[in-house]
Amino acid sequence: MIPSQTSRMAPAMSTATGGIGDKIRGAMAVGKTRWGMLALVFFATTLNYIDRAALGVMQPILAKEMSWTAMDYANINFWFQVGYAIGFVLQGRLIDRVGVKRVFFCAVLLWSLATGAHGLATSAVGFMVCRFILGLTEAANYPACVKTTRLWFPAGERAVATGIFNAGTNVGAMFTPMLLPLILHVWGWQAAFLCMSALGGIWLLFWGLKYFNPEDHPSVKQSELDYIQKEVEPEQARVPFTRILRMRGTWAFAIAYALTAPVFWFYLYWLPPFLNQQYNLGINVTQMGIPLIIIYVTADFGSVGGGILSSFLIGRGMNSIKARLLSMFLFACCIIGVIMAAGSANLWVAVAAISLAIGAHQAWTANIWSLVMDYTPKHMMSTVFGFGGMCAAIGGMFMTQIVGHILTVTSNNYTVLFTLIPAMYFIALTWMYFMAPRKIPTITE
């Protein structure tokens, strides 16, 4: 390493064995531009989940307005997952080919228009069409966020960065029940969808003006660029999609993610109806809003805290793959308590059990995403993640049908569903332990 590079990277390296505060100061000393890029994808994720979570919060109103059954609601969510599955694999590949800035801009523009179109729907079929288009376009969010994190952050910061941007899911899901009741009361459900659509236009302005890749950013400091790119990666050949599908790491991530990602969608789609039915809550801030806010605030702590744990282990010298797997095991153990939720007669016992489980889920997610970043070459990151996301969305498609069927035949009894949740994480972890590569492979044509 040349002397100038050594001096530039010294602040971050000198804090390798310090406390959390020293690590934060050292990370900031080399530059702050990457945190600005992270803020952009955080707000995109927040917007993504506001648009997505609104349907679950408004479900009782819309079901009464349009006479939906439990299977109508399941089918509406099913078609979102169909679009999501298709969009994940197509847009993941497109981001690697065309670039994250242009593809993500177009995707957010289209999903904002699709959100607004919900206000024009008058039947379950109309909502199915809108949700399909929304899923197709919203699928770009996570491949774009993961690609941005892979480009802008070194391995020791990736889990924290991933936890921060993924916390946007919980912020979006938390703010939705806070803001929607007021809009619903004043203007009605159609206006709610139009307001959410307008938020997308504001984000597009900031993304178009502010986002650049590290090597193209006009104001990034050289010290920060050296810090981001300090890990030497082997030169990699560009390979066709079929070759990526034969990679062990692709399937390690795809299967594990397909087993666990639908759990969060279960919470997102079915938690408001569950709380409404089980505890006779109404759609207002004090009854429905407060429990959901508590649940999603806990999820935010889990999302960021999960990244801190594996980053701490890496800072103590543990291999990054081992650090992620150990962290995932601990978080899987925390999820077991969710079994108590369905049978509890006390609202706050159920909220506590679900809060711990959803916080652990977000911590798990921060680590599985960081793990796939650790062993995947950066020029195919969005493709691998997009394929895994497609598999997860297909799992979500089946999940919505299974949930709808179970609730129909059991007269809306959630016990079986909450009991199955913890098992999914231990199955996924076992698969990941045996299948995940321990380093970035050298890819040849």
C-alpha positions in Angstrom: 0.0 0.0 0.0 1.4 3.4 -0.9 2.0 5.9 2.0 -0.8 8.3 1.0 -3.4 5.5 1.1 -2.1 4.3 4.5 -2.6 7.8 6.0 -6.0 8.2 4.5 -7.3 4.9 5.9 -5.6 5.3 9.3 -8.6 6.8 11.1 -10.8 3.8 10.4 -8.1 1.2 11.0 -7.0 2.7 14.3 -10.5 2.1 15.7 -10.6 -1.6 14.8 -10.3 -2.6 18.4 -12.1 0.4 20.0 -15.6 0.7 21.3 -18.7 1.4 19.4 -18.3 5.2 19.7 -14.7 5.0 18.4 -15.8 2.9 15.5 -18.5 5.4 14.5 -16.1 8.3 14.8 -13.5 6.4 12.8 -16.0 5.5 10.1 -17.2 9.1 9.8 -13.6 10.4 9.7 -12.9 8.8 6.3 -15.9 10.5 4.8 -19.7 10.8 5.0 -20.9 10.5 1.4 -21.7 6.8 1.6 -24.1 7.6 4.5 -25.9 10.0 2.3 -26.3 7.3 -0.3 -27.7 5.1 2.4 -30.2 7.7 3.4 -31.6 7.7 -0.1 -32.2 4.0 -0.1 -33.6 4.1 3.4 -36.2 6.6 2.4 -37.0 4.6 -0.8 -37.6 1.5 1.4 -39.8 3.6 3.7 -41.8 4.7 0.8 -42.0 1.2 -0.6 -43.5 -0.1 2.6 -45.9 2.8 3.1 -47.4 2.0 -0.3 -47.4 -1.7 0.5 -48.7 -1.6 4.1 -51.6 0.7 3.4 -53.7 -2.1 2.0 -53.5 -4.2 5.2 -54.4 -1.2 7.4 -57.4 -0.2 5.2 -58.5 -3.9 4.6 -61.6 -3.7 7.0 -62.8 -0.5 5.2 -62.2 -1.8 1.7 -63.6 -5.3 2.5 -66.9 -3.6 3.7 -67.0 -1.2 0.8 -66.5 -3.9 -1.8 -67.8 -7.0 0.0 -64.4 -8.8 0.0 -64.1 -12.3 1.5 -60.9 -13.7 3.1 -60.1 -15.4 -0.2 -60.6 -12.1 -2.2 -58.0 -10.4 0.1 -55.7 -13.4 -0.2 -56.0 -13.3 -4.0 -55.3 -9.5 -4.1 -52.1 -10.2 -2.2 -51.4 -13.2 -4.4 -51.3 -11.1 -7.5 -48.9 -8.6 -5.8 -46.6 -11.5 -5.2 -46.9 -12.7 -8.8 -45.7 -9.3 -10.0 -43.1 -9.1 -7.3 -41.6 -12.5 -8.4 -41.4 -11.5 -12.0 -40.1 -8.0 -11.2 -37.4 -9.3 -8.9 -35.6 -11.4 -11.4 -36.0 -9.0 -14.3 -35.0 -5.9 -12.5 -32.2 -7.5 -10.6 -30.6 -8.5 -13.9 -31.4 -5.0 -15.4 -29.7 -3.2 -12.5 -26.5 -5.1 -13.1 -26.6 -4.4 -16.8 -27.9 -0.8 -17.0 -27.0 0.6 -13.6 -28.7 1.2 -10.3 -29.5 4.9 -10.8 -31.5 4.7 -14.0 -33.3 1.5 -13.3 -34.3 2.5 -9.8 -35.5 5.9 -10.9 -37.8 4.3 -13.5 -39.1 1.7 -11.0 -40.1 4.2 -8.3 -41.8 6.4 -10.9 -43.9 3.5 -12.1 -44.7 2.1 -8.7 -45.8 5.6 -7.6 -48.2 5.8 -10.5 -49.5 2.3 -9.7 -50.1 3.3 -6.1 -52.2 6.3 -7.2 -54.2 4.0 -9.6 -55.5 2.1 -6.5 -57.7 5.1 -5.9 -59.5 4.4 -9.1 -60.2 0.7 -8.5 -63.8 -0.3 -7.7 -63.7 -4.1 -7.2 -61.4 -6.9 -6.0 -60.4 -7.5 -9.6 -59.4 -3.9 -10.0 -57.2 -4.1 -6.9 -55.6 -7.4 -8.2 -54.5 -5.5 -11.4 -53.1 -2.6 -9.4 -51.3 -4.8 -6.9 -49.8 -6.9 -9.8 -48.3 -3.7 -11.3 -47.2 -2.4 -7.9 -45.4 -5.7 -7.2 -43.8 -5.7 -10.6 -42.3 -2.3 -10.0 -41.7 -2.4 -6.2 -39.5 -5.5 -6.7 -36.7 -3.2 -7.8 -36.3 -1.7 -4.3 -34.3 -4.4 -2.6 -31.9 -5.4 -5.5 -31.2 -1.6 -5.8 -30.7 -1.1 -2.1 -28.4 -4.2 -1.8 -26.5 -3.2 -4.9 -26.0 0.3 -3.4 -24.8 -1.1 -0.1 -22.4 -3.5 -1.9 -20.9 -0.7 -3.9 -20.7 1.9 -1.1 -19.7 -0.1 2.0 -16.9 -2.4 3.0 -17.7 -5.8 4.7 -17.3 -4.6 8.2 -20.1 -1.9 7.7 -22.4 -3.8 5.4 -24.6 -5.4 8.0 -25.1 -2.1 9.8 -25.8 -0.4 6.6 -28.2 -3.1 5.5 -30.0 -3.0 8.9 -30.4 0.8 8.6 -31.9 0.8 5.1 -34.1 -2.2 5.9 -35.3 -0.3 9.0 -37.2 1.7 6.4 -39.6 -1.2 6.1 -40.6 -0.8 9.7 -40.7 3.0 9.6 -43.0 2.7 6.6 -45.2 0.1 8.3 -45.2 2.2 11.5 -46.1 5.5 9.9 -48.9 4.0 7.8 -51.3 3.4 10.7 -50.4 6.8 12.2 -51.1 8.8 9.1 -53.8 6.9 7.3 -56.6 7.3 9.9 -56.5 11.1 9.5 -56.5 11.0 5.7 -59.3 8.4 5.7 -61.4 10.5 8.0 -60.9 13.8 6.1 -60.7 12.7 2.5 -61.5 9.0 2.2 -59.5 5.9 1.0 -59.1 7.1 -2.6 -57.2 10.2 -1.4 -55.0 8.0 0.7 -53.6 6.3 -2.3 -53.1 9.5 -4.2 -51.2 11.1 -1.2 -48.8 8.1 -1.1 -48.3 8.4 -4.9 -47.2 12.0 -4.5 -44.5 11.1 -1.9 -42.8 9.0 -4.7 -42.4 12.2 -6.8 -40.5 13.9 -4.0 -38.1 11.0 -3.6 -37.5 10.9 -7.3 -36.2 14.5 -7.3 -33.6 13.7 -4.6 -32.5 10.4 -6.2 -32.0 11.9 -9.7 -29.9 14.8 -8.3 -27.9 13.1 -5.6 -27.1 9.5 -6.4 -23.9 8.4 -8.1 -21.8 5.2 -7.9 -18.6 5.7 -5.8 -16.1 6.1 -8.6 -18.5 8.6 -10.4 -19.5 10.7 -7.4 -18.5 14.4 -7.9 -17.7 15.2 -4.3 -16.6 11.9 -2.6 -13.3 12.2 -0.7 -10.4 10.1 -2.0 -10.0 8.8 1.6 -13.5 7.5 1.6 -13.2 5.9 -1.8 -10.0 4.1 -0.7 -11.8 2.9 2.5 -14.8 1.6 0.5 -12.6 -0.2 -2.0 -9.9 -1.5 0.4 -10.9 -5.1 0.0 -9.2 -6.6 -3.1 -11.5 -8.7 -5.2 -10.4 -11.0 -8.0 -11.0 -9.8 -11.6 -14.3 -11.4 -12.7 -15.6 -12.3 -16.1 -19.1 -11.3 -17.1 -21.1 -14.5 -17.5 -24.6 -15.3 -18.7 -27.6 -15.7 -16.4 -27.5 -19.4 -16.9 -24.0 -19.6 -15.4 -25.1 -17.6 -12.4 -27.9 -20.1 -11.8 -25.3 -22.8 -11.6 -23.5 -21.1 -8.7 -23.8 -22.7 -5.3 -24.1 -19.3 -3.6 -27.1 -18.4 -5.7 -29.1 -21.3 -4.5 -27.8 -21.0 -0.9 -29.4 -17.6 -0.7 -32.5 -18.3 -2.8 -33.8 -21.2 -0.8 -33.0 -19.7 2.6 -34.6 -16.4 1.7 -37.6 -18.1 0.1 -38.3 -19.9 3.4 -38.1 -16.8 5.7 -39.1 -13.6 3.7 -42.8 -14.6 3.4 -43.0 -14.4 7.2 -42.6 -10.6 7.1 -45.3 -10.4 4.4 -47.5 -12.5 6.7 -47.1 -9.8 9.4 -47.6 -7.0 6.9 -50.7 -8.3 5.3 -52.4 -10.3 8.1 -51.3 -8.6 11.4 -53.8 -5.7 11.2 -56.7 -8.1 10.5 -55.5 -10.5 13.2 -55.4 -7.7 15.8 -58.7 -6.3 14.6 -60.4 -9.7 14.9 -58.7 -11.0 18.1 -59.0 -7.9 20.2 -61.8 -5.9 18.5 -59.6 -3.0 17.6 -60.7 -0.2 15.3 -58.8 1.6 12.6 -57.5 4.6 14.5 -54.2 5.7 16.1 -55.1 4.7 19.7 -56.5 1.3 19.1 -54.8 -0.2 16.0 -52.0 2.4 15.6 -50.3 2.1 19.0 -49.8 -1.8 18.9 -48.5 -1.6 15.3 -46.2 1.3 16.2 -44.7 -0.6 19.1 -44.2 -3.7 16.9 -42.5 -1.8 14.2 -40.3 0.3 16.5 -39.1 -3.0 17.9 -38.5 -4.2 14.4 -36.3 -1.1 13.7 -34.2 -1.8 16.8 -33.8 -5.4 15.6 -32.9 -4.4 12.1 -30.0 -2.1 13.1 -29.0 -4.1 16.2 -28.7 -7.3 14.1 -26.2 -5.6 11.9 -24.2 -4.3 14.9 -23.9 -7.7 16.4 -22.3 -9.3 13.3 -20.1 -6.2 12.7 -18.9 -6.4 16.3 -18.0 -10.1 15.8 -16.1 -9.2 12.6 -14.3 -6.4 14.4 -13.1 -9.0 17.0 -11.5 -11.1 14.2 -14.3 -13.5 13.3 -14.7 -14.5 9.7 -17.6 -12.5 8.2 -19.5 -15.6 7.1 -19.2 -17.2 10.5 -20.3 -14.0 12.2 -23.4 -13.8 10.1 -24.4 -17.4 10.7 -23.9 -17.2 14.4 -25.9 -14.0 14.6 -28.7 -15.7 12.5 -28.8 -18.6 14.9 -29.3 -16.3 17.9 -32.0 -14.4 16.2 -33.8 -17.6 15.2 -33.9 -18.6 18.8 -35.6 -15.3 19.7 -38.4 -16.0 17.2 -39.7 -19.1 19.0 -41.7 -17.0 21.4 -44.1 -15.9 18.7 -46.0 -19.1 19.3 -47.6 -17.4 22.3 -49.2 -14.7 20.2 -52.2 -16.5 18.7 -53.4 -18.1 22.0 -53.1 -15.0 24.2 -56.2 -13.4 25.5 -54.2 -10.3 26.4 -53.4 -7.8 23.6 -50.1 -6.7 25.1 -48.8 -10.2 25.6 -49.4 -10.8 21.9 -47.8 -7.5 21.0 -44.7 -8.3 23.0 -44.4 -11.8 21.5 -44.9 -10.5 17.9 -42.5 -7.5 18.6 -39.7 -9.8 19.6 -40.3 -12.1 16.7 -40.5 -9.4 14.1 -37.4 -7.6 15.5 -35.5 -10.8 15.4 -36.7 -11.4 11.8 -35.4 -8.0 10.7 -32.0 -8.7 12.4 -32.0 -12.1 10.6 -32.7 -10.3 7.3 -29.9 -7.8 7.8 -27.5 -10.7 8.2 -28.6 -13.0 5.4 -28.5 -10.0 3.0 -25.0 -9.1 4.2 -23.9 -12.8 4.0 -24.9 -13.0 0.3 -23.0 -9.7 -0.3 -19.9 -11.2 1.4 -19.6 -14.1 -1.1 -21.1 -12.6 -4.3 -19.0 -10.7 -6.9 -20.3 -7.1 -7.0 -20.9 -7.1 -10.7 -23.6 -9.8 -10.4 -24.9 -8.8 -6.9 -28.3 -7.6 -8.1 -28.8 -10.6 -10.4 -28.2 -13.1 -7.5 -30.3 -11.1 -5.1 -33.0 -10.6 -7.7 -33.2 -14.4 -8.3 -33.4 -15.0 -4.6 -36.1 -12.4 -4.3 -38.1 -14.0 -7.1 -37.9 -17.3 -5.2 -39.0 -15.5 -2.0 -41.9 -13.9 -3.9 -43.0 -17.2 -5.2 -42.9 -18.5 -1.6 -45.0 -15.5 -0.7 -47.5 -16.3 -3.4 -48.1 -19.8 -1.9 -48.0 -18.2 1.6 -51.0 -16.0 0.8 -53.0 -18.9 -0.5 -52.1 -21.1 2.4 -52.9 -18.4 4.9 -56.2 -17.7 3.2 -57.1 -21.4 3.1 -56.2 -22.1 6.7 -58.1 -19.1 7.9 -61.1 -20.1 5.9 -61.3 -23.7 7.1 -60.5 -22.8 10.7 -62.8 -19.8 11.0 -60.0 -17.4 11.2 -57.9 -19.3 13.8 -54.2 -18.1 13.6 -52.7 -20.7 15.9 -51.3 -23.0 13.2 -49.7 -20.1 11.4 -47.9 -18.7 14.4 -46.7 -22.2 15.3 -45.1 -22.8 11.9 -43.1 -19.5 11.8 -40.1 -20.4 14.0 -39.4 -23.7 12.2 -38.9 -21.8 8.9 -35.8 -20.0 10.3 -34.0 -23.2 11.6 -34.6 -25.0 8.3 -33.2 -22.0 6.3 -30.2 -21.7 8.7 -29.3 -25.3 8.3 -29.4 -25.0 4.5 -27.4 -21.8 4.6 -24.7 -23.3 6.9 -24.0 -26.2 4.5 -24.4 -24.4 1.2 -23.1 -20.8 1.6 -19.6 -20.3 0.1 -17.0 -19.1 2.6 -15.4 -16.5 0.2 -15.9 -14.7 -3.1 -15.5 -17.3 -5.8 -13.5 -16.7 -9.0 -15.9 -16.9 -11.9 -14.7 -18.1 -15.3 -16.7 -18.2 -18.5 
